[in-house]
Amino acid sequence: MIRIDKKTLVGAALMSTLFLGSCESILEEQPRSTFTPEFFQTERGVYGGITSQYAHLRYIYGQAYYYNTLETGTDEVTYGQSADQNFKVMDLSGQGEITPTDSRADVLWGAAFSNINTANGIIENASVIGTIPEAIIAEARFFRAFDYFQLVRTFGGVPLDLGAGELKFNTNPSRKSVRNTVPEVYTKAIFPDLIRAVEQLPVTPRVTGGATKTLARLFLAKAYLTYGWWLENPKNIPTYPETPRTDPDGHNAQWYFQQAYDMAVAGIDNPGPFGLQETYYDVNVASNDRNKELLLYADHTENSEFYNGGSLTFGSGGAPDNFAGWMMTWNYTNIRSSLNANWTSTVSSVQREAVQALGRPWTRMAPTIGAITNTFADKTNDSRYDGTFTTVYRGNWPKAGVNAPVLYNANGLPVQPGGAILTFLDEQPATTISYPTGAGKSNVGAGELPGRADFVIGPNDISRIVYPGLWKLGVYRTDNGGGLGQPNAASTRPFNIAKFSEFYFVAAEAAVKGATVQAGKSARELINVIRARAGKWRWDNNGNQAKVADNSAAMVAATPATIDINYILEERSREYYGEGYRWFDLTRTQKWEELASTYRIAGNNYGDHTPTTVTRNIQPYHYLRPIPQGQLDAMDMSVAEKAAYQNPGYK
């Protein structure tokens, strides 16, 4: 009773990159055109289906157009100068309306239901074999719950019956569909599957990156927390299909907040092989990918195009490539420096390179000024701004064959390779920045300060065309060979989905919502574990040098005595900026309109450093995304039935 895209399902099976932890060999599966009940009643079929569960993550995470739906339009991100309607409509700022046709949440709808059907096949048929461990079936249960959790948070109630009955494997295309209510999706699918996953998944992953008890605990805690908010509904946001905000099991919101707290604390107290990294930099630096803080990721590799799921030399601009990091990368290659002091011959001093600070520029998304100046107000003690953005663009012209020992830059001063060409300042300087009219000498409208060889831009002066890049999602290759490498290829890094650190945020949020806390684990104490870690530095990206500093005491001292939801949301943005959490955070807490209805940024042209305040038209119905038009078109239903199927506001 839902359209199943078999091409997506088969493609997922084709492009798996699960690595066996002990011997580093790769779990290979033969592609199939269809999955049948008989196939899932074989060991090969079950393991092939499980492999596709992991591979399907690439069709959602790292897919830039879906990534855009989770960030653009929030207090973190707006559209960039080169944005098309895929991005502009999500901003809700008068550049177009979100419709069933142009909402790119369709990416999730298509990938998730195909995967759910595969999970149904595994769960329904694996027991017939008699040799499949419950832990393997629990992996399918986890992913079925995972996908339904993503869907219900995005669209509201969604179908549990894909054509053969609720949570049953469907092999026959159906042109009808009925949406279940939000409580039904949680209580019939998400909670039961995650509870079983917590009970039956192993503490240590079966394969590198595999599902574990710790991962299931995190998502069960998140689901309890989100459902508690849904039941409470503090801002009277509408739900769909319409249903009373009551729980079929008779529990109230407070009960679920307590469950969220208890489950999150259980995750903290029973980490298994997981835990926090020593510094925030260590979480996100590409050379440390797949570290112990990462519970789930959509994997890629530079070792094989087949197992990477895409070319190693060029990017397709579509799934399963990981190309989300391109979106908030501005065109830094337009920066110019001079071969001589007279400024009569200029070159591109920062070439496109396959390194984490640079990569392929698309300029589709841009940080808001408020994210730079307010969210990351403390750039001295807190390492997270430095560990999130590229703020200094350094000369790499020799790697492009430009044979010059120095180039001349701001104020006519020389800069050597590796030196700062353009810097986004941490603070607005007391001395007025001398900006040019238009693009100026830098060719990107950057300014000058006396005595500095680098061009500069103040934090209040960023625009839709020039802004700090998103370092944490930057590309990483080990095969550059001393040159520029393959900067046009999609990222071969994993796209991170779930982190151990979120246990602390979930428990803290549940505590703020009234959960009874355990000794030493109040909301403030939990948040301070994260803030203390953020105060520890071992590397300074801005300065491109080692920096050993421990500002934990200052970070903890600056934490408010009383923690509220707004402060937790601020901390979540500092911790997870640009990673695809924000829209879910703001819609879960119903703070989207309050925190993101206005933002400031300068315009689309080089040399524009005059910010304007932009107002968004965020309506209650926007808290759900529209059902994709492709789904409606595929159904054999009347116009009235299709209208009733669609979320209100999008009809």
C-alpha positions, 0 to 999 in steps of 0.5 A: 500500500506504499510505492516501493522503489525496487531500484533503490532497494537493489542499489543499496544491496549492491553498494555495501561497505561493511568492514569486518572488524577482525580481518578488515575484509569486506562483506560482499553480496550479489545484487538481485533484481527482486527480494522474495520471501523464499530469498529471505528464508536462506542465510544468504538472503538474510545477510544480503538483506542486512547488508542492504540495511546499512547501504541504504543510509547513503541514499539519505545521509550525505545526499545534499538535497535532503541535508538541505531540508534539515538545515536550510530555514533554521537559525543555523543556515540560510540559502547561499548565492548559487542556490536554486529552488531546492534550497530557496524554498526551504528557507521560507523567506519569500523565495518560493513555497514548499510544495509536494513537488519541490520539497526534497524530503522526498529523498527520505520517503523513497529510501526509507520505505524500500528499506522498511520492506526489506527489514519486514522480509528479514524479520518475517522470514529469518526464523524459518531458517533456524540458524539465524541468531536473534542478534542478526534479526535485531539489526533489521528491527533496529533499522525498521524502527530507525526509518520509521522514526525518521519518517514520523518526525518528518511527515507525521503518521505514515503507513505501517501496511505496505500492501500485505498487512501491518509490518509485513513484507510486500511483494505485490505493487499496490496502488492504495495506501492508508496512513497510520497515526503518530501514536500507532507508528510509535507504539506498534513499530518504533518502540517495540522494535527498539526495545527488542534491539536493546535486548538482543543487539550485541555490546560490541558490533558484529562488523565495524560500524554495525548496530549495537545495544548502545546505538539502540539505546540512543534511538530509543531514548530519542524516540521516547523524548520526541514522543513525550514532546508530541504528547505535550504539544506546548505550542498546539502544533497540528498533527496529521492524520488528525488524532487525539494527543493521547497514548494508546498505552495510557502513559502521559508525556511525563512518563515518556520523558522519564523513560528517555532520561533513564534510557539515556543514562543507561547508555552513559553508564553502559557504554560498551566500546564507545565513549567521548573523545578527548577533544571536540577536534578529535570527534571531527578531524577526518584522520580520526573518522570512525572513532569510538564516539560514532555509533552510526554512519553512512560509510564510504571509502577511497580504497574502492569505487565499488564499495565507495558507491561512487567515482573516486575522481568526480562527483555525480551530485546525487546519491549514493555520493556523500556530497553534502559538504559541498553545499556550505563551501563557497567559491574560495578559488576566486580569491586572487593574489599578485605575482608582483608588488605592482599588482599587475598579474594575479593568480588564484592563490587558494586552489581547489584541493581535496583537503578538509579545509577546502574541497569542492565549492557549491555555495548553495547554503550559508551560515547566518550571522547569528550562528557565527556571532551568537551561537559561537559567541565564545571563540576563545575558551570553546573549541567548537567554533574552531572545530566547525568552520574553516576560517582561514584560507591558506595559499596552496598555489605551488600545488597547481604548478604556479612557480612563485616563492611568494605572492603579494596580498593585502596591503601589498605584503608578501605571503608564502605558501601555507600563509593566510590569504583570507581570514574570517575574523573571530570578532569585529575589530575596533579598527574599521576594516577597509572594504573595497567597492565591489570585488576589489583586489582580493576579487571576492570583496574582502577588506584590509587591516593595517599591517596585515598581509591577509585579506579579512572579513568581520563576523558581522560582514559575511554574505550569501557569497562569502562566509566561513566554510564548514570544516567538519564535513570537509573532504579527506583523501590520503592519495593526493600525492603532494598535489591537489588530489581529486577535489571534484570527487564526492567525499570518501569520508563516512557521513556521521549519523549518531554520536555517543555525546547525544546521550548527555543531551537527551538526558539533560533535555528530559531532566529539564522536562521534569524527569527525576534525575540520578545523583550527579546527572542533573541537566547542568551536570550532564551539559557540563560534561560536554562543555568541559570537553569543548574547553580542551584544545589540542589543535588550532585550525585557525592558526594551523598549529598545535594548541594545548589548552584546557579551558574546562573550568572556565566553560563549566563556570560559564554554564547558567545555574539553571538550564532551560530548553533554549540553553540546551538547544544552543548547546546542541547547535554548538555541538552539532552545527551543520550535521543535519540535527537542527530542523528536528531539534526545533520541530521537536521542541516546537521552537522553530518559529521562535528561534528562526523566524528572523536572521541576518546576512548580507547579499549575493554580491562580492563586496556586499557587507551590509547585512539585512534582517530577513523574516521567515514565514514559518507556519504551524503546518510547516512542522510537517513536510509534504507527502511527495507528489510522486507518491500521490501520483503513483496511487490509484485513489480519487482526488479527494482521497489524495487530498486527504492523504496529504498533510494540511497546508500543502493541498 
